[in-house]
Amino acid sequence: MERELDVQRLRILVEVAHSGSIAEAARRLAFTPSALSQQIAKLEKDLDVRLLERRATGVVLTPVGALVLAQAERVVGELRRARAEIGAVIAEQPLRLALGAFATAGQVLVPSALAALRDRHPRAELSLVDIEPPGGYGLVTSGDLDALITHRYRPGVPAAPHPGLERHKLLDDPLRLVVPAGHPFADRPAHRPVGLRELAGESWISGAPGIPNRVCLESLSRQAEVGVRVAYESADYHAILALITAGLGVALVPASVLTRTDRSRLALHRLAGCAPAREISIVHQRRPTTLVRELIAFLHTAARQTATEGG
């Protein structure tokens, strides 16, 4: 006879996986680390499989552990939503919304949307955490987050599939070629896009291999059949723009980042023959709460304003 899985042990697995260590999960759940380890061991015994590998830097899910985690996130998420719905019916629980967003979205989309939501629901408990893509999907599934603002670069980076979640596109954030003042292309008229072949021999600034903006740049270079040399690696657009301003190279930068940038020592151009972009989306459960639905509407308003400013 199969053993029925203990929901509390599934919740513990979710917390350990999300925090990356048994010690941190124990702190969040008000357990001792040894007690938490015992609960994980019992879950492994119930399933007759190893779920975690203990390492000096923390814990890592085994391949089977990753599959169990996906199911555990769904179970925990459904229980949290059921508790919230019941609490709302008996008027014991205040409205809550926990949002995850990457850095640029946190600067250009989220502030006005959350402010509008707060004005509509002044007693609601709103929170925001910083999460860089492709992270955060599991937190939405488990109910730790009600929604996640994420992105993918086109071309080169496919949308991350995650069963049980809905995705709504907020903004196509075009990538602009940014060069320093004094560059040979700095004074080129805006109506004349720059081709990648014209940039042969340039020093590029981009993320490390595997980082989404680097994947996009390499995909564009393959399409144009031209090599690009990334001389400086950074995933931080503030650092990238500082390097460009210093005359050290060129880069592709999302237009939304440039709306809040001093452009006096920079020049912006479109790329010829392609339209690379960072597609910004919001991800949430298939049955979004009232706050999530209203947040989406406010985010669309902020996205339209950002698109107008970015050009």
C-alpha positions as CSV (number, residue, x, y, z in Angstrom):
1,M,0.0,0.0,0.0
2,E,1.4,3.4,-1.0
3,R,2.1,5.9,1.7
4,E,0.2,9.2,1.6
5,L,2.7,12.1,1.3
6,D,2.9,14.5,4.2
7,V,2.0,18.0,3.0
8,Q,4.2,19.6,5.7
9,R,7.2,17.7,4.4
10,L,6.4,18.8,0.8
11,R,6.3,22.4,2.1
12,I,9.7,21.9,3.8
13,L,11.1,20.6,0.5
14,V,9.8,23.7,-1.3
15,E,11.4,26.0,1.3
16,V,14.7,24.2,1.2
17,A,14.8,24.3,-2.6
18,H,13.9,28.0,-2.7
19,S,16.4,29.1,0.0
20,G,19.2,26.8,-1.2
21,S,20.2,25.6,2.3
22,I,18.7,23.7,5.1
23,A,19.9,26.2,7.7
24,E,18.2,29.2,5.9
25,A,15.0,27.1,5.4
26,A,15.0,26.2,9.1
27,R,15.3,29.9,10.1
28,R,12.4,30.9,7.9
29,L,10.2,28.0,9.1
30,A,11.3,28.3,12.8
31,F,12.7,24.8,12.9
32,T,16.1,23.5,14.0
33,P,18.3,22.4,11.1
34,S,18.4,18.9,12.5
35,A,14.6,18.7,12.7
36,L,14.3,19.9,9.1
37,S,16.8,17.4,7.9
38,Q,14.8,14.6,9.6
39,Q,11.7,15.7,7.8
40,I,13.5,15.7,4.4
41,A,14.9,12.2,5.3
42,K,11.3,11.0,6.1
43,L,10.0,12.4,2.8
44,E,12.9,10.6,0.9
45,K,12.0,7.4,2.8
46,D,8.3,7.8,1.9
47,L,9.2,8.2,-1.8
48,D,12.1,5.7,-1.6
49,V,14.3,8.1,-3.5
50,R,17.0,10.7,-2.8
51,L,15.8,14.2,-3.3
52,L,18.8,16.4,-2.2
53,E,22.5,16.4,-2.4
54,R,24.3,18.1,0.5
55,R,27.3,20.2,-0.5
56,A,29.5,22.6,1.3
57,T,27.7,25.6,-0.3
58,G,24.2,24.3,0.4
59,V,21.9,21.7,-1.1
60,V,21.2,20.8,-4.7
61,L,18.2,18.9,-6.0
62,T,18.7,15.6,-7.6
63,P,17.0,15.1,-11.0
64,V,14.1,13.3,-9.3
65,G,14.1,15.9,-6.6
66,A,13.5,18.6,-9.2
67,L,10.5,16.6,-10.5
68,V,9.1,16.2,-6.9
69,L,9.7,19.9,-6.3
70,A,7.5,20.9,-9.3
71,Q,4.7,18.8,-7.9
72,A,5.2,20.1,-4.3
73,E,5.1,23.7,-5.5
74,R,1.7,23.1,-7.1
75,V,0.4,21.4,-4.0
76,V,1.6,24.1,-1.6
77,G,0.4,26.8,-4.0
78,E,-3.1,25.3,-4.2
79,L,-3.3,25.0,-0.4
80,R,-2.2,28.7,0.1
81,R,-4.8,29.9,-2.5
82,A,-7.5,27.8,-0.8
83,R,-6.6,29.3,2.6
84,A,-6.6,32.8,1.1
85,E,-10.0,32.3,-0.5
86,I,-11.5,31.0,2.7
87,G,-10.0,33.8,4.7
88,A,-11.5,36.3,2.3
89,V,-14.9,34.8,2.6
90,I,-14.9,35.1,6.4
91,A,-13.1,38.5,6.2
92,E,-10.2,37.4,8.4
93,Q,-7.4,37.9,5.9
94,P,-6.3,41.3,4.4
95,L,-5.7,41.5,0.6
96,R,-2.1,40.7,-0.2
97,L,0.0,40.8,-3.3
98,A,3.7,39.7,-3.5
99,L,5.4,40.6,-6.8
100,G,8.7,39.6,-8.2
101,A,10.4,41.7,-10.9
102,F,13.8,42.2,-12.5
103,A,15.8,45.4,-11.9
104,T,14.6,47.5,-14.9
105,A,11.0,46.6,-14.5
106,G,11.3,47.5,-10.9
107,Q,12.5,51.0,-12.0
108,V,10.3,51.8,-15.0
109,L,7.1,49.7,-14.7
110,V,6.4,48.7,-11.1
111,P,6.4,52.0,-9.1
112,S,3.5,53.7,-10.8
113,A,1.5,50.4,-11.0
114,L,2.0,49.6,-7.3
115,A,1.2,53.1,-6.4
116,A,-2.1,53.0,-8.3
117,L,-2.9,49.7,-6.8
118,R,-2.2,51.0,-3.3
119,D,-4.5,54.0,-4.0
120,R,-7.3,51.6,-5.0
121,H,-6.7,49.3,-2.1
122,P,-5.1,51.3,0.7
123,R,-5.3,48.4,3.3
124,A,-3.8,45.8,1.0
125,E,-0.4,44.4,1.9
126,L,1.9,44.9,-1.2
127,S,5.5,43.6,-1.5
128,L,8.2,43.4,-4.1
129,V,11.3,41.2,-4.4
130,D,14.1,41.5,-6.9
131,I,14.4,38.4,-9.2
132,E,16.4,38.2,-12.3
133,P,15.2,36.0,-15.2
134,P,14.9,33.1,-15.6
135,G,14.2,32.7,-11.9
136,G,11.0,33.0,-10.0
137,Y,8.6,30.7,-11.8
138,G,8.6,28.1,-9.0
139,L,7.8,30.9,-6.5
140,V,4.6,31.7,-8.4
141,T,3.6,28.1,-8.6
142,S,4.1,27.6,-4.9
143,G,2.2,30.8,-4.0
144,D,5.3,32.6,-2.5
145,L,4.7,35.1,-5.3
146,D,1.4,36.2,-6.8
147,A,3.0,37.4,-10.0
148,L,6.3,37.7,-11.6
149,I,7.6,40.2,-14.2
150,T,10.1,38.5,-16.3
151,H,11.7,38.9,-19.8
152,R,13.3,37.1,-22.7
153,Y,15.5,38.4,-25.4
154,R,14.6,38.0,-29.1
155,P,16.2,36.5,-31.1
156,G,17.9,33.6,-29.3
157,V,16.0,33.0,-26.1
158,P,12.8,31.0,-26.1
159,A,10.0,31.7,-23.6
160,A,10.5,29.5,-20.5
161,P,7.6,27.0,-20.3
162,H,6.0,26.5,-16.9
163,P,2.9,24.4,-16.7
164,G,0.0,25.9,-14.7
165,L,1.0,29.5,-15.2
166,E,-0.4,32.2,-17.5
167,R,1.9,34.7,-19.4
168,H,0.8,38.2,-20.6
169,K,3.1,40.3,-22.7
170,L,3.5,43.8,-21.3
171,L,6.1,45.4,-23.6
172,D,8.4,44.8,-26.5
173,D,11.5,46.7,-25.3
174,P,13.6,47.3,-28.4
175,L,17.4,46.9,-28.2
176,R,19.4,50.0,-29.4
177,L,23.0,50.1,-30.5
178,V,24.8,52.4,-28.1
179,V,28.2,53.9,-29.0
180,P,30.3,56.6,-27.3
181,A,30.4,60.2,-28.3
182,G,33.3,60.6,-30.8
183,H,32.7,57.1,-32.3
184,P,32.7,57.1,-36.2
185,F,28.9,56.3,-36.1
186,A,28.0,58.8,-33.4
187,D,26.9,61.5,-35.9
188,R,25.2,59.1,-38.3
189,P,21.6,60.3,-39.0
190,A,18.9,58.4,-37.1
191,H,17.2,57.3,-40.3
192,R,20.3,55.3,-41.3
193,P,20.5,52.1,-39.2
194,V,23.9,50.5,-38.6
195,G,24.5,47.0,-39.9
196,L,26.4,44.4,-37.8
197,R,28.9,44.0,-40.7
198,E,29.8,47.6,-40.3
199,L,30.7,46.9,-36.7
200,A,33.3,44.3,-37.5
201,G,36.4,44.7,-35.3
202,E,34.5,46.6,-32.6
203,S,34.9,45.8,-28.9
204,W,31.5,44.7,-27.6
205,I,30.2,44.9,-24.1
206,S,27.7,42.2,-23.0
207,G,26.9,39.5,-20.5
208,A,29.0,36.4,-19.9
209,P,28.3,33.4,-22.2
210,G,24.8,32.0,-21.5
211,I,23.5,35.3,-20.1
212,P,20.3,36.3,-22.2
213,N,21.7,39.5,-23.7
214,R,24.9,37.6,-24.8
215,V,22.8,34.8,-26.3
216,C,20.8,37.4,-28.3
217,L,24.0,39.2,-29.5
218,E,25.5,35.9,-30.6
219,S,22.3,34.9,-32.4
220,L,22.2,38.2,-34.3
221,S,25.8,37.7,-35.3
222,R,25.2,34.2,-36.6
223,Q,22.2,35.5,-38.7
224,A,24.4,38.3,-40.1
225,E,27.3,35.8,-40.6
226,V,29.7,38.1,-38.9
227,G,31.8,37.6,-35.8
228,V,31.6,39.8,-32.7
229,R,34.3,40.1,-30.0
230,V,33.0,40.6,-26.5
231,A,35.9,42.4,-24.7
232,Y,34.1,43.4,-21.5
233,E,31.5,41.2,-19.8
234,S,28.8,42.6,-17.5
235,A,25.1,41.9,-17.0
236,D,24.6,45.3,-15.3
237,Y,23.4,47.9,-17.8
238,H,24.6,50.7,-15.5
239,A,28.1,49.3,-15.7
240,I,27.7,48.7,-19.5
241,L,26.7,52.3,-20.1
242,A,29.6,53.5,-18.0
243,L,32.0,51.5,-20.1
244,I,30.5,52.8,-23.3
245,T,30.7,56.4,-22.0
246,A,34.4,55.8,-21.2
247,G,34.9,54.9,-24.9
248,L,35.7,51.2,-24.3
249,G,33.2,49.6,-26.6
250,V,29.7,49.4,-28.0
251,A,26.6,47.4,-26.8
252,L,23.0,46.6,-27.4
253,V,20.9,48.2,-24.6
254,P,17.1,48.0,-24.0
255,A,15.3,51.3,-24.8
256,S,13.6,51.3,-21.4
257,V,17.0,51.5,-19.7
258,L,18.0,54.5,-21.8
259,T,14.9,56.5,-20.8
260,R,16.6,57.2,-17.4
261,T,20.1,57.7,-18.7
262,D,22.2,60.7,-19.4
263,R,22.7,60.4,-23.1
264,S,24.9,63.5,-23.5
265,R,28.0,61.3,-24.1
266,L,26.3,58.5,-26.0
267,A,24.7,58.0,-29.4
268,L,21.9,55.6,-30.1
269,H,21.1,53.8,-33.4
270,R,18.8,51.0,-34.7
271,L,20.4,47.9,-36.2
272,A,19.8,47.4,-39.9
273,G,17.9,44.4,-41.1
274,C,16.7,43.2,-37.7
275,A,14.6,44.3,-34.7
276,P,16.1,42.7,-31.5
277,A,14.0,43.3,-28.4
278,R,13.6,42.3,-24.8
279,E,10.0,41.0,-24.4
280,I,8.7,41.8,-21.0
281,S,5.9,39.7,-19.6
282,I,4.0,39.1,-16.4
283,V,3.4,35.5,-15.2
284,H,0.7,34.5,-12.7
285,Q,-1.6,31.6,-11.8
286,R,-4.4,30.7,-14.1
287,R,-6.9,32.0,-11.6
288,P,-5.5,35.4,-10.7
289,T,-6.7,37.3,-7.7
290,T,-8.4,40.6,-7.9
291,L,-5.2,42.4,-7.0
292,V,-3.3,40.6,-9.8
293,R,-5.9,41.4,-12.4
294,E,-5.8,45.1,-11.4
295,L,-2.0,45.1,-11.3
296,I,-1.9,43.8,-14.9
297,A,-4.1,46.7,-16.0
298,F,-1.9,49.2,-14.3
299,L,1.3,47.6,-15.7
300,H,-0.1,47.9,-19.2
301,T,-0.6,51.6,-18.6
302,A,3.0,51.9,-17.4
303,A,4.2,49.9,-20.3
304,R,2.5,52.1,-22.9
305,Q,4.1,55.2,-21.2
306,T,7.5,53.5,-21.2
307,A,7.2,52.6,-24.9
308,T,6.3,56.2,-25.7
309,E,9.4,57.5,-23.8
310,G,11.7,54.9,-25.2
311,G,10.8,55.5,-28.8
